[in-house]
Amino acid sequence: MKQESWKELIRNVVTGLPRSFSLADVLQHKQELQTLYPDNRFVEAKIRQTLQVLRDQGLIEFRGAGRYRRLDAPPTFSALLPDEAYPAYHSASQIAKMAIETWAELNLYCVNCSCDSLTKLPENTPVADFLCPSCAGQFQLKGKNGRFGSRVTGAAYKPVITAIKNQSLPHYILVEYDKFRGSVVFVNTVRGDQITEQRVQARNPLRESAKRAGWIGCTIDISGLASVALVEPQPVHRTNARKLWRQAAGWRK
């Protein structure tokens, strides 16, 4: 059964409200949304973030003092990162990670099929962050303030190697953003089935003083691999991106 994304859920709520509505009107659906996403402890924050993205995409207009107006216009791409607070996180890296994940959940789509949304997987899911609710394709999201080099940081070393052996390694979505401006600049995708064991290198175990002492991560060499741009910095038309993605399926180096 397909689970609707937050963007779809909040759009459905907003569509059912009068054209001019308030944040309080949307929050009346909080319990209903909590039932659909029982593991999310910050549903109200998610509602606010999603309304912000719908505003940035031109679907609604913010009129001040918690009031909104539905514009009934086709959605447009938003490069702006959500700036809502993340009460469960304190470090800058954790907050940046959550902002990127929220942006991706509300703006990105599946390149494997025609599905126009991705669903966030539960925290601590091995090797993957997002799932296509239509074709079940999995994706690992990586964000960087600036440009990526020839290597990206992967998940835990052993699960990544196991996934490669099982031919189940997720595809990678690389989001390059500008922290100062709070916006996404470039987004590229790399097929997981292009990544071999030889491209994965184990990192040193975390120190005993670390929260996850002994945990072994990895780095992945992506040099020479075909990548497909989704944002460069204007969004690539989805039809073109999907065509290039299919072509990349038969490309090896």
N, C-alpha and C positions, 0 to 999 in steps of 0.2 A: 504494500500500500504506500503510495507516494505521500510523503510528509511535506506540507507546504512550508516554504521559507518564511522568515520573519517579514520580509518585504511583501510577500503575497498576503500573509495574514493581516498585516496592518492596512494594506491597500483595500482588502475586503471590508475591514471594519470601517475605514474612512468612507468607502463608497456607499455604505449603508447609513451614513449619518447625513444630516442636512448639509447643504453646501458650505455654510459657515458653521463651524463647530469649535469646541474647546478641548484642551488637553484632558479635562475632567471627563468629557464624553468618551474619549478613547480609553481612559483608565477604568471605566466601568466594565470593560471587557478583560480586565487583568486576570481574574480568576479563570475565565475560559481559556485564555492564552497559557496560563500556568498549567492547566490540565494537559494542553498539547505539548508543552515542554517542561515536564515535571522536574528535570534535573537543573533547570536554570533558576538560580537563587536570586536573580536580579531582573525580574521581568519588567518592572517599572522603568529601570534604566534602559533596557532593550527597547521598550516602546518609545522612549524619548529619542534614542539614537536613530531608530527607524524613521520617525517623523522628521528628524533632521535630514536624513538622506532623501526622503520623499520631497522635502523642500528643495534640497540642492538639485534634484533631478527635474524640478519644475512641475511636480504633480500637485503640490499644495503651496499655499502662500502663508507665511507667518505674519500675523497682523498685530503682534504684541500682546502682553499680559495673558499669555496662554491661549490666545485665540488664533484659529487657522481658517483658511478658506480653500476649498477644493477647486482646482483649476480645470479638471477634466481634460487634461492635455496628455499626449503621449509622453512616456518617460524619456529623459535624456541622461547620458552618462554624467556622473559626478566624480571629479577627481579629488574632491575635498575629503579629508579624513575626519571622522566623527570626533567632536571635541567634548563629548560628555564625560563625566567623571566615572571612574571604575573603582567603586568602594572596596572591592576585595583585594586590590593590588596597590602596592606602595612604590616599588622600584620603577624607574623610568623605562627599563627594558620590558617589564611586564605590561606596563600601560601601553607602550608602543605596539607590542604584540597584539593586545586586545583591540586596539584601534584598527590595525591592519586587517585582523580577522573579521571585524565588524564591517569594514569597508568592503572586503572581498565577498562576504555573505550577501551583501545588499547590491553589489554591482557586477560581479562576475557571473559567468555562465559556463555550461559544459561545452567543450570543443569536440567531444566524442560524438555527441548527438545534438538534436535540436532543442534540448531542454535549456531554458533561459534562466536557470537558477541553480545554486549549489547549496547543500545543507551542511551545516557545521556538525562534525562528529563529536561525541562526548570527549571531554578532557581525558588525556592519557591514553587515547586510542593509539596503538602501535603504528608507527610510520606514516599515518595519514591524518589529515585535518578536515577534509571535506569529501562529501559523497554526492554524486549526481543522483537525484531521486528517481530518474527515469531509466538510465542505462547502468546504474550502480558503479560507474567509473569513480576511482578514488584519486584524490589530489593532495599533495603536501604543499603547504604555503610557506614561502620564505620571504621575509621583508628586510630591506636594508635602506638605511639613510645614506643615499649616494648610489654608486654603481657597484654591481657585483663583479668579482674577478673571475678567474677560471675555476675556482672552487667554491662550493656552498657547504654550509654546515648541515649534516644530516641528522637523523634520529639516532636511537641506540644502535650500536654497531651490529650486534648479533641479529636483531630483528630485521635490519636492512639486508644483511647477507641472506637470511632465510627467505625474505620476500623475493630477492633476485633469483634464488634457486628455484622458488616455486612459481616464478614468472608472475608475481603479484605485486611488484613494487609500484606504488602510485606514481602518477605523473607529477611533475614539479611546476608550480606557479611562482615565478620570481617577481616580486613587487619592489620596485625602486622608488623611494619617496623622498620628498624634501621636508625635513622636520621643521625647518624655520617657517616655511609657508604652509605647512600642514596639508600638503597635497601629494597625490600620486603622480609620478612623472612617466615611468616606463613600466610595462608589465609584459613579461615573456613566459612562454611555457616550454618545457622540455619533456619529451616522452620518457616515462620510467622504463619502458622496455628497451631503451637504448643504453641504459646504464648497466655495466658489467661489474663483476666482483673486483676486477683489477682497478676499477675507477674509485673504489671505496677504501678509505684508509682509516684505521682505528685511531682514536685520540687517546691521550693519557687518561687513566682513571681519575675521577674526581677525588680530591684530598679527603682525609678522614674528617676534617672540620666542616666539609660541605654538607648540605642537607641531604643530598643523594650520594653519600660517600661510596666510592668504588664504581660508580656508574661510568660506563664507557660509551662515549658518543663516536661520531665519525665525521669525516669530510668527504665530499664527493667531487671528483674531477669532472667538470662539464665541458671542458675545452674540446672544440671540434664537433660537438653535438649540434644537430640542427635544432633551432629554436623558432618558435612561432610567436610573433608579436601580437598582443591584444590591445596594448596602448603604446603609442610611440611619438609624441605624447598624446596626440589625438587618438581616440578609440578607433581601432581597425574594424571595418564592417564585419559583422559576425559571419556572414556567408563566406567572405574571403578568408577569414581566420580558420574556419572549419575546413575549407578546401586545402589550405596549406598544411593543416594538421594531418589530414588524410594522406597527403603526399609525403609527409615526414615519416609516416608509418613504415615505409619501405626503404628509408634512408639509413645507412649504417656507415660508421667510420671506426 
